[in-house]
């Protein structure tokens, strides 16, 4: 993926950190604009929805000040704010897009030592080893192209942590991770969708075949692995699309993934904000709001109706049982 940026917006105090100094040198040729807070950039929040793709070309660098963990009951004990938020890709459903253009862009946080110290302390003082989801706010494989933070994270936690770290990705750039001494403490999860959905909706992400190969490579390197089918999008031909996806996975996943990996399934949640941005920024894109199948879910959000969800769950469980029966489905949500 092209990782060129056109401008950097930064909190001046980032230069007190080693990573901030490194990024300053790395992007020295770009214009640098000081900001008071990475979370409040008036020219971004005041931008029109059609400027959404343009904002994705900017890089924001700050210091993460919120370190509150959220309990999780899926593949981890905790959801952890970590070294980045947002993404360069432009998936039309992305749940990180909030309050219009406030959260559209990639933000990097340079105080990684502080964040890792808290993870290690929480892990060390817990009654049993903990699993921390560090990739719920960004795609760390993509971020690693800029910061090498994922390499740094794996190397340090593997030496000092008792439990596990986990993160999902839609990208295939895993080569720098394959030779690391992860000691089985890093759970790698690859997000997949049908080819057509990746091409038309997950704009700027890695192709399905490349994602599958990356998952195979990580399993071969000894990482515990999982497969995340998400978000499931009920387009008119969804059964055909997801049936073909499962068959391709059955044909292409390595035996090691099939024997040791697990599956997660998440149905899409959409929102009024997504619809507003997509209508103006991507006028020719697929319309993801389906009034016939969706219902309100909280303020300004839409999810699939119970009957549609039950039909989807039944179909996917049956198809996966037939084609990938050795891989347990941890949950469908």
C-alpha positions in Angstrom: 0.0 0.0 0.0 1.2 3.5 -0.8 2.2 5.1 2.5 3.1 8.6 1.2 1.6 11.5 3.1 1.2 15.1 2.1 1.4 16.8 5.5 2.0 16.2 9.2 0.1 17.7 12.0 1.8 17.2 15.4 1.6 18.0 19.1 5.0 19.7 19.8 5.6 17.5 22.9 6.0 14.4 20.7 9.6 15.6 20.1 10.4 14.7 23.7 10.0 11.0 22.8 12.4 8.8 20.8 9.7 7.7 18.4 8.6 11.3 17.8 12.1 12.3 17.0 12.4 9.4 14.6 9.2 10.4 12.8 10.4 14.0 12.6 13.4 12.9 10.7 11.6 10.3 8.6 9.1 12.9 7.3 11.3 15.9 7.4 10.5 16.9 3.8 6.8 17.3 4.5 5.2 20.5 6.0 4.7 20.1 9.8 1.9 22.0 11.4 1.7 22.2 15.2 -1.7 21.5 16.9 -3.0 21.7 20.4 -4.5 18.2 20.4 -4.6 15.3 18.0 -8.2 14.9 19.0 -9.3 18.4 18.0 -8.1 19.8 14.7 -10.7 22.5 13.6 -9.8 22.4 9.9 -10.4 18.7 9.8 -13.7 18.7 11.8 -14.9 21.6 9.7 -14.1 20.0 6.4 -17.0 18.8 4.2 -17.7 15.1 3.9 -16.5 15.0 0.3 -13.0 15.9 1.6 -12.8 12.6 3.5 -10.4 10.9 1.1 -8.1 14.0 1.2 -7.9 13.9 5.0 -6.6 10.4 4.7 -3.5 11.8 3.1 -2.5 13.6 6.3 -0.5 12.1 9.2 -1.3 13.2 12.7 1.2 12.5 15.5 0.4 13.0 19.2 0.6 11.6 22.7 -2.1 9.2 23.8 -3.6 10.5 27.0 -6.5 8.0 27.5 -5.4 4.6 28.7 -8.7 3.2 30.0 -9.1 -0.5 29.3 -12.5 -2.0 28.4 -13.4 -5.6 29.4 -13.9 -8.0 26.5 -15.4 -11.4 26.3 -14.4 -12.5 22.9 -10.8 -13.3 22.1 -9.3 -11.2 24.8 -9.8 -10.0 28.4 -9.2 -6.4 27.6 -9.6 -3.9 24.7 -6.5 -1.7 25.0 -5.9 1.8 23.5 -2.6 1.5 21.8 -0.1 3.1 19.5 -2.4 4.3 16.7 -6.0 5.2 15.9 -7.6 5.4 12.5 -6.3 4.0 9.3 -5.1 4.9 5.8 -7.6 2.5 4.1 -11.1 3.7 3.3 -13.4 0.8 4.2 -16.9 2.2 3.7 -18.3 0.7 6.9 -15.3 1.5 9.2 -16.5 1.8 12.8 -13.5 4.1 13.6 -15.2 6.8 11.5 -17.1 8.9 14.0 -18.4 12.5 14.4 -17.9 13.0 10.6 -14.3 13.9 10.0 -13.0 13.9 13.5 -11.6 10.3 13.3 -11.1 9.8 9.6 -7.3 10.0 9.5 -4.4 8.0 10.9 -3.1 9.2 14.3 0.1 7.9 15.7 1.0 8.0 19.4 4.6 8.2 20.4 4.4 7.3 24.1 4.5 3.5 23.4 6.7 2.8 26.5 3.9 4.2 28.8 1.3 2.0 27.1 3.4 -1.1 27.2 4.3 -0.6 30.8 0.6 -0.5 31.7 -0.1 -3.7 29.8 2.8 -5.5 31.5 1.8 -4.3 35.0 -1.9 -5.3 34.4 -0.7 -8.7 33.2 1.7 -9.2 36.1 -0.7 -8.3 38.8 -3.7 -10.3 37.5 -4.6 -13.6 39.1 -4.1 -15.4 35.8 -2.3 -14.3 32.6 -4.4 -11.9 30.5 -5.0 -11.4 26.8 -4.9 -7.9 25.5 -6.5 -6.8 22.2 -4.2 -4.0 21.0 -5.6 -3.6 17.5 -9.2 -2.5 18.0 -8.5 1.2 17.2 -6.2 0.8 14.1 -4.5 -1.7 11.9 -1.1 -2.4 13.5 0.3 -4.2 10.5 -0.3 -1.1 8.4 1.0 1.2 11.1 4.2 -1.0 11.4 5.1 0.2 7.9 5.6 3.6 9.4 6.8 3.1 13.0 8.0 -0.5 13.4 5.9 -0.4 16.5 4.6 -3.9 16.0 8.1 -5.4 15.9 9.0 -3.4 19.0 5.8 -4.6 20.7 6.2 -8.3 20.0 9.8 -8.3 21.0 9.2 -6.6 24.3 6.0 -8.4 25.4 7.3 -11.8 24.4 10.2 -11.3 26.8 8.3 -9.7 29.7 4.6 -10.6 29.4 2.9 -13.6 30.9 -0.2 -13.6 28.8 -0.9 -12.8 25.2 -1.4 -9.9 22.8 -3.8 -10.1 19.8 -4.7 -7.9 16.9 -6.6 -8.3 13.6 -5.5 -6.9 10.2 -6.6 -6.5 6.6 -3.1 -6.3 5.3 -0.5 -8.7 4.1 2.8 -7.0 5.1 3.8 -9.6 7.7 7.3 -10.4 6.5 9.0 -8.3 9.2 7.2 -10.4 11.9 8.0 -13.9 10.7 11.4 -14.2 12.2 10.6 -12.6 15.6 10.9 -14.7 18.8 7.2 -14.3 19.7 7.2 -17.3 22.1 3.6 -18.1 21.1 2.3 -15.0 23.0 1.0 -13.1 20.0 -2.3 -14.2 18.5 -2.5 -13.1 14.9 -6.0 -12.7 13.3 -6.6 -12.1 9.6 -9.9 -10.3 8.6 -11.4 -11.6 5.3 -14.3 -10.9 3.0 -15.4 -11.9 -0.4 -13.2 -10.7 -3.3 -15.9 -8.3 -4.6 -16.5 -6.8 -1.2 -12.8 -6.2 -0.7 -12.5 -4.6 -4.1 -15.6 -2.4 -3.9 -16.0 -1.7 -0.2 -12.7 -2.3 1.7 -10.9 0.3 -0.4 -7.1 0.4 -0.1 -6.7 -3.0 1.7 -4.8 -6.1 0.6 -6.4 -8.6 -1.8 -8.0 -11.8 -0.4 -5.3 -14.1 -1.8 -2.5 -12.0 -0.2 -4.3 -12.0 3.1 -4.7 -15.8 3.0 -1.0 -16.2 2.2 0.0 -13.9 5.1 -2.2 -15.9 7.5 -0.5 -19.2 6.3 2.9 -17.6 6.7 2.2 -16.4 10.2 0.9 -19.9 11.2 4.0 -21.5 9.7 6.1 -19.1 11.8 4.5 -20.5 14.9 2.0 -17.7 15.8 -1.4 -18.7 17.1 -3.8 -17.6 14.4 -7.5 -16.8 13.8 -9.7 -16.0 10.9 -12.1 -13.1 11.2 -14.9 -13.1 8.7 -16.0 -9.5 9.2 -18.0 -7.5 8.7 -20.5 -9.8 6.9 -22.4 -7.5 4.6 -25.8 -8.7 3.3 -25.7 -7.6 -0.3 -28.4 -9.1 -2.5 -26.1 -11.9 -3.6 -24.5 -12.4 -0.1 -25.0 -16.2 0.0 -23.2 -16.7 -3.2 -20.4 -14.3 -2.2 -19.8 -15.8 1.2 -20.2 -19.4 0.0 -17.5 -18.8 -2.6 -15.3 -17.1 0.2 -15.6 -20.2 2.4 -14.8 -22.5 -0.5 -11.7 -20.4 -1.4 -10.6 -20.5 2.2 -11.0 -24.2 2.3 -8.9 -24.6 -0.8 -6.1 -22.1 0.2 -5.6 -22.2 3.9 -2.7 -24.3 5.0 -3.3 -27.5 7.0 -1.7 -25.8 10.0 -4.2 -23.0 10.0 -7.1 -25.4 9.6 -5.8 -27.6 12.5 -4.9 -24.8 14.9 -6.9 -21.7 13.9 -10.2 -20.4 15.1 -13.0 -18.4 13.4 -14.8 -15.2 14.5 -17.8 -13.8 12.6 -19.1 -10.2 12.9 -22.1 -8.8 11.0 -21.9 -5.2 9.8 -23.1 -2.3 11.9 -23.7 0.8 9.8 -24.6 4.4 10.8 -26.0 7.7 9.7 -22.5 9.2 9.7 -21.2 6.5 7.4 -24.1 7.1 5.0 -23.6 10.8 5.0 -19.8 10.6 4.3 -20.1 7.8 1.7 -22.9 9.6 -0.2 -20.7 12.7 -0.6 -17.2 11.3 -0.7 -17.9 8.1 -2.7 -21.0 8.9 -4.7 -20.6 5.9 -7.0 -19.9 3.4 -4.2 -22.1 0.5 -3.1 -25.0 1.7 -0.9 -24.6 -0.3 2.4 -27.8 1.0 4.0 -30.5 -1.6 3.3 -33.8 -0.4 4.8 -35.4 -3.7 4.1 -33.0 -5.7 6.3 -31.8 -3.1 8.9 -33.2 -1.7 12.1 -32.1 1.1 14.4 -29.5 0.2 17.0 -28.7 3.0 19.4 -28.3 6.6 18.3 -27.8 6.9 14.6 -26.7 3.3 14.1 -28.2 0.4 12.1 -27.8 -3.3 12.4 -29.4 -6.3 10.6 -32.8 -7.4 11.8 -33.1 -10.5 14.0 -34.5 -12.7 11.2 -31.7 -11.6 8.8 -29.1 -12.3 11.4 -30.5 -15.7 12.2 -30.6 -16.7 8.5 -27.0 -15.5 8.1 -25.8 -17.4 11.2 -27.5 -20.6 10.1 -26.0 -20.4 6.6 -22.4 -19.6 7.7 -22.4 -22.2 10.4 -23.6 -24.9 7.9 -21.1 -23.8 5.2 -18.2 -23.6 7.6 -19.0 -26.9 9.2 -18.9 -28.5 5.8 -15.8 -26.9 4.4 -13.7 -25.9 7.5 -15.1 -28.1 10.2 -11.8 -28.4 12.1 -11.8 -24.7 12.9 -14.0 -23.8 15.9 -16.3 -20.7 15.6 -15.7 -18.8 18.7 -18.7 -16.5 18.2 -21.0 -14.8 15.7 -22.1 -11.3 16.7 
